[in-house]
Each structure stands twice: as structure tokens, then as C-alpha cells.
Amino acid sequence: MTKEYRHVHGPRPLALLLAPITRPAMRHRNAAAARIAADWEAIVGPGLAAVTLPKRLSAGTLTLACAGPVALELQHRSQALVGRINSHFGRLLVDRLRFIQDATAAARPRPEPAAPPPPPVAIDMPQGPLRDALAALGGRIAARHR
């Protein structure tokens, strides 16, 4: 018996096209591990994030790449670090940490800090509600960037 393949001409759902493409790439990826990597600096702070890199999460063990003598410091702080990771996600995600030496953990390019916004430009405008609203908006925007 031969199997007949039906060719669909015309628009097809995007999900049907993406699944075969993304499946091999996502096969060995854990969604929780990707989330840890994305939020790493917020979890551990900029100091530790600069010298560590989460590599893999498997069966509750998070593997961290670290450069130089940082592994010893992290070994002593591992329980606190596990607590910070789990409290960040609000559930038990990591049981223990595993450390590997990796010089590339410290060699990652750091994002440059954002440039401060330019100073506001004074515009001559007649008195009125529009001027008041724009002044209030400008004040809120300036407060956000401080």
C-alpha cells in the first residue's frame, strides 16, 4: 500500500512550518534553563553575572561555568545562591550547583550602559492646558531616566 501525500497550496499555519525547523534546535534545551540564562544578572547581581555563566539545568542540578578562583567562592555561597534562584522563580527549580572552569565565562562582551537622555529643550508655548500636560509628561519621563 502506498501512502498518498497531499500538497497544500496556499497559506498554511505558521506553527506547521516552524515545528520541523525548531524541533532539532530545541530538543536539548530546557525552558527553565533558558529562563535562568535570560534572568541571570537579575538573579545573582552584576558582580557574579560578570564572572559566571549558567550552562545547563538537568535533574535539579545547575551547571555554572566560572572563571578563575570564583568557583571556590561560589562553593561557599552555593546554598544562598540556590535559594536566590528558587525564590526568583517561586518554586523549587535547582537543588544543587555544579561548577566547571571556563575562561570564556569572564570573556563575554558586556553591554555598554545606556547613554543618559539629552537635556530637555525649552520651547516657547502659550500658557494653557497643553503646555501644562507636556510639562507634566516631560517631568515623568525625566524622573524615569534618573
DSSP file with accessible surface (Angstrom, degrees, kcal/mol):
  #  RESIDUE AA STRUCTURE BP1 BP2  ACC     N-H-->O    O-->H-N    N-H-->O    O-->H-N    TCO  KAPPA ALPHA  PHI   PSI    X-CA   Y-CA   Z-CA
    1    1 A M              0   0  242      0, 0.0     2,-0.3     0, 0.0     0, 0.0   0.000 360.0 360.0 360.0 131.2    0.0    0.0    0.0
    2    2 A T        -     0   0  129      1,-0.0     2,-0.5     0, 0.0     0, 0.0  -0.758 360.0-127.0 -99.0 146.5    1.4    3.4   -0.9
    3    3 A K        -     0   0  162     -2,-0.3     2,-0.4     2,-0.0    -1,-0.0  -0.773  19.6-138.8 -92.9 130.4    0.8    6.4    1.2
    4    4 A E        -     0   0  178     -2,-0.5     2,-0.5     2,-0.0    -1,-0.0  -0.757  11.4-151.6 -90.9 132.6   -0.6    9.4   -0.6
    5    5 A Y        -     0   0  180     -2,-0.4     2,-0.5     2,-0.0    -2,-0.0  -0.904   7.5-145.6-103.9 131.9    0.8   12.8    0.3
    6    6 A R        -     0   0  216     -2,-0.5     2,-0.6     2,-0.0    -2,-0.0  -0.838   7.5-147.0 -99.5 126.6   -1.4   15.8   -0.1
    7    7 A H        -     0   0  145     -2,-0.5     2,-0.6     2,-0.0    -2,-0.0  -0.845   9.2-148.8 -94.2 126.5    0.2   19.0   -1.1
    8    8 A V        -     0   0   64     -2,-0.6     2,-0.5     2,-0.1     4,-0.0  -0.854  10.8-163.6 -97.5 122.9   -1.4   22.1    0.3
    9    9 A H        +     0   0  167     -2,-0.6    -2,-0.0     2,-0.1     0, 0.0  -0.883  54.3  26.7-105.9 136.0   -1.2   25.1   -1.9
   10   10 A G  S    S-     0   0   52     -2,-0.5    -2,-0.1     2,-0.0     2,-0.0  -0.652 106.9  -7.3 111.1-169.4   -1.9   28.5   -0.4
   11   11 A P        -     0   0  137      0, 0.0    -2,-0.1     0, 0.0     3,-0.0  -0.330  60.6-172.2 -67.4 139.3   -1.5   29.8    3.1
   12   12 A R        -     0   0  136     -4,-0.0     5,-0.1    -2,-0.0    -2,-0.0  -0.940  35.8 -87.4-126.3 154.4   -0.6   27.4    5.8
   13   13 A P    >>  -     0   0   83      0, 0.0     4,-0.9     0, 0.0     3,-0.8  -0.331  31.7-132.0 -61.2 138.4   -0.5   27.9    9.6
   14   14 A L  H >> S+     0   0  116      1,-0.2     4,-2.4     2,-0.2     3,-0.5   0.843 103.5  64.9 -60.8 -34.7    2.9   29.2   10.7
   15   15 A A  H 3> S+     0   0   75      1,-0.2     4,-1.8     2,-0.2    -1,-0.2   0.862  98.0  54.9 -59.9 -34.3    3.0   26.6   13.5
   16   16 A L  H <4 S+     0   0  116     -3,-0.8    -1,-0.2     1,-0.2    -2,-0.2   0.844 112.4  43.0 -68.6 -31.3    3.1   23.8   10.9
   17   17 A L  H <X S+     0   0   72     -4,-0.9     4,-0.6    -3,-0.5    -2,-0.2   0.848 115.0  47.7 -81.6 -35.9    6.1   25.3    9.3
   18   18 A L  H  X S+     0   0   79     -4,-2.4     4,-3.1     1,-0.2     5,-0.4   0.831  96.7  69.6 -77.5 -33.7    8.1   26.2   12.4
   19   19 A A  H  X S+     0   0   33     -4,-1.8     4,-2.1     1,-0.2    -1,-0.2   0.933 100.8  44.9 -55.9 -49.3    7.8   22.9   14.3
   20   20 A P  H  4 S+     0   0   78      0, 0.0    -1,-0.2     0, 0.0    -2,-0.2   0.838 117.6  46.8 -66.1 -26.1   10.1   20.9   12.0
   21   21 A I  H  X S+     0   0  119     -4,-0.6     4,-0.6    -3,-0.3    -2,-0.2   0.918 119.0  36.7 -78.8 -44.9   12.6   23.7   11.9
   22   22 A T  H  X S+     0   0   61     -4,-3.1     4,-2.4     1,-0.2     5,-0.2   0.725  97.6  80.0 -84.1 -21.5   12.7   24.4   15.7
   23   23 A R  H  X S+     0   0  139     -4,-2.1     4,-1.1    -5,-0.4    -1,-0.2   0.927  94.9  45.4 -56.1 -48.5   12.4   20.9   17.0
   24   24 A P  H  4 S+     0   0   73      0, 0.0     4,-0.4     0, 0.0     3,-0.3   0.901 115.3  48.1 -63.9 -35.7   16.1   19.9   16.4
   25   25 A A  H  < S+     0   0   67     -4,-0.6     3,-0.3     1,-0.2    -2,-0.2   0.862 117.9  40.0 -71.4 -34.5   17.3   23.2   17.9
   26   26 A M  H >< S+     0   0  118     -4,-2.4     3,-1.4     1,-0.2    -1,-0.2   0.503  88.3  94.4 -93.5  -3.0   15.0   22.9   21.0
   27   27 A R  T 3< S+     0   0  157     -4,-1.1    -1,-0.2     1,-0.3    -2,-0.1   0.893  95.8  32.9 -58.0 -41.5   15.4   19.2   21.6
   28   28 A H  T 3  S+     0   0  163     -4,-0.4     2,-0.4    -3,-0.3    -1,-0.3   0.247 101.3 100.0-102.1  14.5   18.2   19.6   24.1
   29   29 A R    <   -     0   0  183     -3,-1.4     2,-0.5    27,-0.1     3,-0.1  -0.832  58.6-150.2-105.1 140.8   17.0   22.9   25.6
   30   30 A N     >  -     0   0   71     -2,-0.4     4,-2.2     1,-0.1     5,-0.2  -0.909  12.2-142.1-106.7 130.8   15.2   23.2   28.8
   31   31 A A  H  > S+     0   0   85     -2,-0.5     4,-2.0     1,-0.2     5,-0.1   0.890 103.8  51.6 -61.8 -37.6   12.8   26.1   29.0
   32   32 A A  H  > S+     0   0   13      1,-0.2     4,-2.4     2,-0.2    -1,-0.2   0.899 108.2  51.7 -66.5 -38.0   13.7   26.7   32.7
   33   33 A A  H  > S+     0   0   22      1,-0.2     4,-2.4     2,-0.2    -2,-0.2   0.896 108.8  50.7 -65.7 -37.9   17.4   26.8   31.8
   34   34 A A  H  X S+     0   0   60     -4,-2.2     4,-2.2     1,-0.2    -1,-0.2   0.899 110.3  49.8 -66.1 -37.8   16.7   29.3   29.1
   35   35 A R  H  X S+     0   0  142     -4,-2.0     4,-2.2     2,-0.2    -2,-0.2   0.898 109.5  51.1 -67.7 -39.0   14.8   31.5   31.6
   36   36 A I  H  < S+     0   0    0     -4,-2.4     4,-0.5     1,-0.2    -2,-0.2   0.935 111.0  48.7 -62.3 -44.9   17.7   31.2   34.1
   37   37 A A  H >< S+     0   0   55     -4,-2.4     3,-0.7     1,-0.2     4,-0.3   0.905 112.3  48.6 -62.9 -38.7   20.1   32.3   31.5
   38   38 A A  H 3< S+     0   0   79     -4,-2.2     3,-0.3     1,-0.2    -1,-0.2   0.882 120.6  35.4 -69.6 -36.4   17.9   35.2   30.5
   39   39 A D  T 3X S+     0   0   35     -4,-2.2     4,-2.0     1,-0.2     3,-0.2   0.252  83.9 114.8 -99.3  10.6   17.4   36.4   34.1
   40   40 A W  H <> S+     0   0   10     -3,-0.7     4,-2.6    -4,-0.5     5,-0.4   0.884  76.0  47.3 -54.9 -46.4   20.9   35.5   35.3
   41   41 A E  H  > S+     0   0  110     -4,-0.3     4,-1.9    -3,-0.3    -1,-0.2   0.904 112.8  49.8 -65.6 -36.7   22.1   39.1   36.1
   42   42 A A  H  4 S+     0   0   77     -3,-0.2    -1,-0.2    -4,-0.2    -2,-0.2   0.841 113.8  47.3 -69.2 -30.2   18.8   39.9   37.9
   43   43 A I  H  < S+     0   0    6     -4,-2.0    -2,-0.2    -7,-0.2    -1,-0.2   0.952 128.5  18.5 -76.0 -51.0   19.2   36.7   40.0
   44   44 A V  H  < S-     0   0    7     -4,-2.6     4,-0.5     1,-0.2    -3,-0.2   0.563 107.7-114.4-102.5 -10.6   22.8   36.9   41.1
   45   45 A G     X  -     0   0   17     -4,-1.9     4,-2.1    -5,-0.4    -1,-0.2  -0.040  35.8 -74.4  93.3 161.3   23.6   40.6   40.5
   46   46 A P  H  > S+     0   0   88      0, 0.0     4,-1.4     0, 0.0    -1,-0.1   0.817 124.3  59.8 -67.1 -29.9   26.1   42.2   38.1
   47   47 A G  H  4 S+     0   0   59      2,-0.2     4,-0.5     1,-0.2     3,-0.2   0.960 114.2  33.1 -64.7 -50.7   29.2   41.2   40.0
   48   48 A L  H >> S+     0   0   15     -4,-0.5     4,-0.9     1,-0.2     3,-0.9   0.846 114.1  60.1 -74.7 -32.5   28.6   37.4   39.9
   49   49 A A  H 3< S+     0   0    7     -4,-2.1     3,-0.2     1,-0.2    -1,-0.2   0.812  98.6  60.2 -64.8 -26.4   27.0   37.6   36.4
   50   50 A A  T 3< S+     0   0   30     -4,-1.4    -1,-0.2     1,-0.2    58,-0.2   0.761 116.2  30.4 -72.6 -23.0   30.2   39.1   35.1
   51   51 A V  T <4 S+     0   0   42     -3,-0.9    16,-1.4    -4,-0.5     2,-0.3   0.357 116.0  59.7-119.3   4.5   32.3   36.0   36.0
   52   52 A T  E  <  -A   66   0A   0     -4,-0.9    14,-0.2    -3,-0.2    12,-0.0  -0.921  52.9-169.5-131.8 160.3   29.7   33.2   35.8
   53   53 A L  E     -A   65   0A  45     12,-2.0    12,-3.1    -2,-0.3     2,-0.3  -0.936  24.6-128.3-149.7 119.1   27.5   31.7   33.1
   54   54 A P  E     +A   64   0A  17      0, 0.0    10,-0.2     0, 0.0     3,-0.1  -0.565  31.9 172.3 -69.4 128.4   24.7   29.2   33.5
   55   55 A K  E     -     0   0A  98      8,-3.2     2,-0.3    -2,-0.3     9,-0.2   0.824  53.4  -0.8-103.8 -46.3   25.3   26.3   31.1
   56   56 A R  E     -A   63   0A 160      7,-1.2     7,-3.3   -27,-0.0     2,-0.5  -0.998  44.0-156.1-153.9 144.7   22.8   23.5   31.8
   57   57 A L  E     +A   62   0A  14     -2,-0.3     2,-0.4     5,-0.2     5,-0.2  -0.985  28.6 159.4-122.6 118.0   20.0   22.6   34.1
   58   58 A S  E >   -A   61   0A  54      3,-2.3     3,-2.1    -2,-0.5    -2,-0.0  -0.964  65.9 -17.6-144.6 124.5   19.4   18.9   34.4
   59   59 A A  T 3  S-     0   0   96     -2,-0.4     3,-0.1     1,-0.3    -1,-0.1   0.858 127.5 -49.8  51.6  40.7   17.6   16.9   37.1
   60   60 A G  T 3  S+     0   0   15      1,-0.2    35,-3.3    33,-0.2    36,-1.7   0.463 113.5 117.1  82.9  -0.3   17.8   19.9   39.5
   61   61 A T  E <   -Ab  58  96A  18     -3,-2.1    -3,-2.3    34,-0.2     2,-0.6  -0.904  49.8-157.7-105.2 121.0   21.5   20.4   39.0
   62   62 A L  E     -Ab  57  97A   2     34,-2.2    36,-2.6    -2,-0.6     2,-0.6  -0.865   8.2-148.9 -98.1 122.0   22.5   23.7   37.5
   63   63 A T  E     -Ab  56  98A  12     -7,-3.3    -8,-3.2    -2,-0.6    -7,-1.2  -0.823  15.0-166.7 -92.5 124.8   25.9   23.7   35.9
   64   64 A L  E     -Ab  54  99A   0     34,-3.2    36,-2.5    -2,-0.6     2,-0.4  -0.944  13.0-146.6-114.4 131.1   27.7   27.0   36.1
   65   65 A A  E     +Ab  53 100A   0    -12,-3.1   -12,-2.0    -2,-0.5     2,-0.3  -0.797  28.6 174.1 -89.6 133.7   30.8   28.0   34.1
   66   66 A C  E     -Ab  52 101A   0     34,-2.4    36,-2.5    -2,-0.4     2,-0.4  -0.976  25.5-125.4-142.2 155.7   33.1   30.3   36.0
   67   67 A A    >   -     0   0   16    -16,-1.4     3,-1.3    -2,-0.3    36,-0.1  -0.815  62.3 -30.7-104.9 140.5   36.5   31.8   35.6
   68   68 A G  T >  S-     0   0   39     -2,-0.4     3,-1.0     1,-0.2     4,-0.2  -0.127 119.1 -13.5  61.7-145.2   39.4   31.6   37.9
   69   69 A P  T >> S+     0   0  118      0, 0.0     4,-1.1     0, 0.0     3,-0.6   0.341 105.0 100.2 -78.9  11.7   39.0   31.3   41.7
   70   70 A V  H <>  +     0   0   20     -3,-1.3     4,-2.9     1,-0.2     5,-0.2   0.832  69.8  68.6 -66.0 -29.4   35.4   32.2   41.6
   71   71 A A  H <> S+     0   0   16     -3,-1.0     4,-2.2     1,-0.2    -1,-0.2   0.886  97.5  51.1 -59.2 -39.8   34.4   28.5   41.9
   72   72 A L  H <> S+     0   0  118     -3,-0.6     4,-1.7     2,-0.2    -1,-0.2   0.931 111.6  46.7 -64.3 -43.8   35.7   28.4   45.4
   73   73 A E  H  X S+     0   0   89     -4,-1.1     4,-1.5     1,-0.2    -2,-0.2   0.926 113.2  49.1 -63.3 -43.0   33.7   31.4   46.5
   74   74 A L  H  < S+     0   0    1     -4,-2.9     4,-0.3     1,-0.2    -1,-0.2   0.847 104.7  59.4 -66.5 -33.1   30.6   30.1   44.8
   75   75 A Q  H >< S+     0   0  108     -4,-2.2     3,-0.8    -5,-0.2     4,-0.3   0.917 108.2  45.2 -60.3 -41.6   31.1   26.7   46.5
   76   76 A H  H 3< S+     0   0  147     -4,-1.7     3,-0.3     1,-0.2    -1,-0.2   0.809 119.7  40.9 -71.2 -30.0   30.8   28.5   49.9
   77   77 A R  T 3X S+     0   0   99     -4,-1.5     4,-2.4     1,-0.2    -1,-0.2   0.242  82.6 110.1-100.1  12.6   27.8   30.6   48.8
   78   78 A S  H <> S+     0   0   19     -3,-0.8     4,-2.8    -4,-0.3     5,-0.2   0.879  75.3  50.5 -63.3 -40.5   26.1   27.7   46.9
   79   79 A Q  H  > S+     0   0  143     -4,-0.3     4,-2.2    -3,-0.3    -1,-0.2   0.919 113.3  46.1 -64.7 -41.2   23.1   27.3   49.3
   80   80 A A  H  > S+     0   0   65      2,-0.2     4,-2.2     1,-0.2    -1,-0.2   0.900 113.4  50.2 -65.6 -38.7   22.4   31.0   49.3
   81   81 A L  H  X S+     0   0    7     -4,-2.4     4,-2.4     2,-0.2    -2,-0.2   0.915 109.4  50.1 -67.1 -41.8   22.7   31.1   45.5
   82   82 A V  H  X S+     0   0   10     -4,-2.8     4,-2.6     1,-0.2    12,-0.2   0.918 110.7  51.2 -61.1 -41.8   20.3   28.1   45.2
   83   83 A G  H  X S+     0   0   38     -4,-2.2     4,-2.5    -5,-0.2    -2,-0.2   0.899 109.3  49.6 -62.5 -40.6   17.9   29.9   47.4
   84   84 A R  H  X S+     0   0  105     -4,-2.2     4,-1.9     2,-0.2    -1,-0.2   0.904 111.7  48.6 -65.3 -41.2   18.0   33.1   45.3
   85   85 A I  H  X S+     0   0    0     -4,-2.4     4,-1.5     2,-0.2    -2,-0.2   0.953 114.5  44.8 -63.6 -48.8   17.4   31.1   42.1
   86   86 A N  H  X>S+     0   0   22     -4,-2.6     5,-1.3     1,-0.2     4,-1.2   0.891 113.5  49.5 -66.4 -37.8   14.4   29.3   43.6
   87   87 A S  H  <5S+     0   0   90     -4,-2.5    -1,-0.2    -5,-0.2    -2,-0.2   0.847 105.7  58.6 -70.8 -29.8   12.9   32.4   45.1
   88   88 A H  H  <5S+     0   0   76     -4,-1.9    -1,-0.2     1,-0.2    -2,-0.2   0.892 115.9  34.4 -62.6 -37.9   13.3   34.2   41.8
   89   89 A F  H  <5S-     0   0   43     -4,-1.5    -1,-0.2     2,-0.3    -2,-0.2   0.537 105.6-127.6 -95.6  -9.5   11.1   31.6   40.1
   90   90 A G  T  <5S+     0   0   68     -4,-1.2     2,-0.3     1,-0.2    -3,-0.2   0.705  79.0  68.2  73.9  17.9    8.8   31.0   43.1
   91   91 A R  S   <S-     0   0  149     -5,-1.3     2,-0.8     3,-0.0    -2,-0.3  -0.977  96.8 -81.9-158.3 165.0    9.3   27.2   43.0
   92   92 A L        +     0   0  126     -2,-0.3     3,-0.1     1,-0.2    -9,-0.1  -0.646  62.4 142.6 -75.7 108.2   12.0   24.6   43.6
   93   93 A L        +     0   0   22     -2,-0.8     2,-0.4     1,-0.3    -1,-0.2   0.694  59.9  41.7-115.8 -38.1   13.9   24.5   40.4
   94   94 A V        +     0   0    0     -3,-0.3    -1,-0.3   -12,-0.2   -33,-0.2  -0.961  47.8 175.4-121.7 129.2   17.5   24.0   41.4
   95   95 A D  S    S-     0   0   91    -35,-3.3     2,-0.3    -2,-0.4   -34,-0.2   0.776  71.5  -3.6 -95.0 -39.7   18.7   21.5   44.1
   96   96 A R  E     -b   61   0A 162    -36,-1.7   -34,-2.2   -14,-0.1     2,-0.4  -0.966  64.6-120.9-151.1 166.0   22.4   21.9   43.8
   97   97 A L  E     -b   62   0A  23     -2,-0.3     2,-0.4   -36,-0.2   -34,-0.2  -0.858  13.6-162.3-113.5 147.3   25.1   23.6   41.8
   98   98 A R  E     -b   63   0A 137    -36,-2.6   -34,-3.2    -2,-0.4     2,-0.4  -0.991  13.8-150.7-126.6 135.5   27.9   22.1   39.7
   99   99 A F  E     -b   64   0A  37     -2,-0.4     2,-0.4   -36,-0.2   -34,-0.2  -0.888  12.9-176.8-114.5 137.9   30.9   24.3   38.7
  100  100 A I  E     -b   65   0A  55    -36,-2.5   -34,-2.4    -2,-0.4     2,-0.4  -0.975  30.6-117.0-127.1 144.5   33.1   24.0   35.7
  101  101 A Q  E     +b   66   0A 123     -2,-0.4     2,-0.3   -36,-0.2   -34,-0.2  -0.683  42.6 162.2 -79.4 129.1   36.2   26.1   34.9
  102  102 A D    >   -     0   0   39    -36,-2.5     3,-1.4    -2,-0.4     4,-0.4  -0.877  30.9-160.2-152.5 113.5   35.7   28.1   31.7
  103  103 A A  G >> S+     0   0   82     -2,-0.3     3,-0.8     1,-0.3     4,-0.6   0.746  91.3  67.0 -67.4 -22.5   37.8   31.1   30.8
  104  104 A T  G 34 S+     0   0   76      1,-0.2     4,-0.3     2,-0.2    -1,-0.3   0.662  82.2  76.6 -74.0 -13.6   35.1   32.3   28.3
  105  105 A A  G <4 S+     0   0    0     -3,-1.4     3,-0.4     1,-0.2    -1,-0.2   0.883 104.4  35.2 -63.4 -35.6   32.7   33.0   31.3
  106  106 A A  T <4 S+     0   0   47     -3,-0.8    -1,-0.2    -4,-0.4    -2,-0.2   0.606 109.9  66.1 -90.9 -12.0   34.6   36.1   32.0
  107  107 A A  S  < S+     0   0   76     -4,-0.6    -1,-0.2   -56,-0.1    -2,-0.2   0.336  70.6 123.0 -93.2   7.1   35.4   37.0   28.4
  108  108 A R  S    S-     0   0   62     -3,-0.4     2,-0.2    -4,-0.3    -3,-0.0  -0.409  72.4-105.4 -67.0 143.2   31.8   37.6   27.4
  109  109 A P        -     0   0  125      0, 0.0    -1,-0.1     0, 0.0    -2,-0.1  -0.476  33.6-138.7 -69.4 135.5   31.1   41.0   25.9
  110  110 A R        -     0   0  106     -2,-0.2     2,-0.1    -3,-0.1   -60,-0.0  -0.790  19.6-111.7 -94.5 138.0   29.4   43.3   28.4
  111  111 A P        -     0   0  110      0, 0.0     3,-0.1     0, 0.0    -1,-0.0  -0.440  35.2-115.6 -67.3 140.2   26.6   45.6   27.2
  112  112 A E        -     0   0  181     -2,-0.1     3,-0.1     1,-0.1     0, 0.0  -0.523  35.3-101.1 -74.4 143.1   27.5   49.2   27.3
  113  113 A P        -     0   0  122      0, 0.0    -1,-0.1     0, 0.0     2,-0.1  -0.336  45.3 -97.7 -63.7 148.1   25.5   51.3   29.7
  114  114 A A        -     0   0   97      1,-0.1     0, 0.0    -3,-0.1     0, 0.0  -0.365  39.1-111.2 -67.0 141.9   22.8   53.4   28.1
  115  115 A A        -     0   0   87      1,-0.1    -1,-0.1    -3,-0.1    -3,-0.0  -0.464  38.8-101.8 -70.7 144.7   23.7   57.0   27.4
  116  116 A P        -     0   0  114      0, 0.0    -1,-0.1     0, 0.0    30,-0.1  -0.340  45.0 -97.0 -65.8 150.4   21.8   59.5   29.5
  117  117 A P        -     0   0   66      0, 0.0    -3,-0.0     0, 0.0    25,-0.0  -0.318  45.8 -97.7 -66.6 151.5   18.9   61.2   27.8
  118  118 A P        -     0   0  110      0, 0.0     3,-0.1     0, 0.0    -3,-0.0  -0.315  48.4 -91.6 -65.9 153.7   19.6   64.6   26.3
  119  119 A P        -     0   0  108      0, 0.0     2,-0.0     0, 0.0    23,-0.0  -0.312  52.2 -93.3 -65.1 150.1   18.6   67.6   28.4
  120  120 A P        -     0   0  128      0, 0.0     2,-0.5     0, 0.0    18,-0.0  -0.329  35.4-130.7 -66.3 146.7   15.1   68.9   27.7
  121  121 A V        -     0   0  120     -3,-0.1     2,-0.3    -2,-0.0     0, 0.0  -0.858  18.3-125.8 -99.9 129.4   14.8   71.7   25.2
  122  122 A A        -     0   0  101     -2,-0.5     2,-0.4     2,-0.0     0, 0.0  -0.592  27.0-167.5 -76.4 132.0   12.8   74.8   26.2
  123  123 A I        -     0   0  127     -2,-0.3     2,-0.6     2,-0.0    -2,-0.0  -0.980  23.2-123.9-122.6 132.2   10.0   75.6   23.8
  124  124 A D        +     0   0  166     -2,-0.4    -2,-0.0     0, 0.0     0, 0.0  -0.656  44.8 161.9 -75.1 118.7    8.1   78.8   23.8
  125  125 A M        -     0   0   56     -2,-0.6     3,-0.1     3,-0.0    -2,-0.0  -0.994  41.6-104.4-137.4 143.9    4.5   77.9   24.1
  126  126 A P        -     0   0  110      0, 0.0     5,-0.3     0, 0.0     4,-0.0  -0.322  48.6 -92.5 -66.5 151.2    1.5   79.9   25.1
  127  127 A Q  S    S+     0   0  149      4,-0.1     3,-0.1     3,-0.1     0, 0.0  -0.317  76.4  99.5 -60.5 143.1    0.1   79.3   28.6
  128  128 A G  S  > S-     0   0   24      1,-0.1     4,-2.0    -3,-0.1     5,-0.2  -0.926  84.2 -64.0 160.3-178.5   -2.7   76.7   28.6
  129  129 A P  H  > S+     0   0  113      0, 0.0     4,-2.5     0, 0.0     5,-0.2   0.847 123.8  56.5 -67.7 -31.8   -3.6   73.1   29.3
  130  130 A L  H  > S+     0   0  107      2,-0.2     4,-2.6     1,-0.2     5,-0.2   0.941 108.1  47.5 -65.0 -44.4   -1.4   71.7   26.5
  131  131 A R  H  > S+     0   0   93     -5,-0.3     4,-2.3     1,-0.2    -1,-0.2   0.921 112.9  49.2 -62.0 -42.8    1.7   73.3   27.9
  132  132 A D  H  X S+     0   0   97     -4,-2.0     4,-2.2     2,-0.2    -1,-0.2   0.913 111.8  48.6 -63.6 -42.3    0.8   72.0   31.4
  133  133 A A  H  X S+     0   0   60     -4,-2.5     4,-2.4     2,-0.2    -2,-0.2   0.918 112.4  47.9 -65.6 -42.3    0.3   68.5   30.1
  134  134 A L  H  X S+     0   0   86     -4,-2.6     4,-2.7     2,-0.2    -2,-0.2   0.895 111.1  51.2 -66.8 -36.8    3.5   68.5   28.1
  135  135 A A  H  X S+     0   0   67     -4,-2.3     4,-2.1    -5,-0.2    -2,-0.2   0.918 111.1  48.0 -65.6 -41.2    5.5   69.8   31.2
  136  136 A A  H  X S+     0   0   44     -4,-2.2     4,-2.1     2,-0.2    -2,-0.2   0.924 112.3  49.2 -65.5 -41.8    4.0   67.0   33.4
  137  137 A L  H  X S+     0   0   88     -4,-2.4     4,-2.4     1,-0.2     5,-0.2   0.936 110.8  50.0 -62.9 -45.1    4.8   64.4   30.8
  138  138 A G  H  X S+     0   0   39     -4,-2.7     4,-2.5     1,-0.2    -1,-0.2   0.893 108.8  52.9 -61.9 -37.4    8.4   65.7   30.5
  139  139 A G  H  X S+     0   0   40     -4,-2.1     4,-2.1     2,-0.2    -1,-0.2   0.907 109.7  48.0 -64.8 -40.8    8.8   65.6   34.2
  140  140 A R  H  X S+     0   0  171     -4,-2.1     4,-1.8     2,-0.2    -2,-0.2   0.903 112.3  48.9 -66.4 -42.5    7.7   62.0   34.4
  141  141 A I  H  X S+     0   0   79     -4,-2.4     4,-1.3     2,-0.2    -2,-0.2   0.931 111.7  48.9 -64.4 -43.2   10.0   60.9   31.6
  142  142 A A  H  < S+     0   0   36     -4,-2.5     3,-0.2     1,-0.2    -2,-0.2   0.899 109.8  52.5 -63.8 -37.6   12.9   62.7   33.2
  143  143 A A  H >< S+     0   0   57     -4,-2.1     3,-1.0     1,-0.2    -1,-0.2   0.869 106.1  54.2 -66.9 -35.1   12.2   61.1   36.6
  144  144 A R  H 3< S+     0   0  212     -4,-1.8    -1,-0.2     1,-0.2    -2,-0.2   0.830 106.6  51.4 -66.3 -33.4   12.2   57.6   35.0
  145  145 A H  T 3<        0   0  117     -4,-1.3    -1,-0.2    -3,-0.2    -2,-0.2   0.335 360.0 360.0 -89.7   5.9   15.6   58.1   33.5
  146  146 A R    <         0   0  229     -3,-1.0    -3,-0.0    -4,-0.2    -4,-0.0  -0.490 360.0 360.0 -89.4 360.0   17.3   59.2   36.7
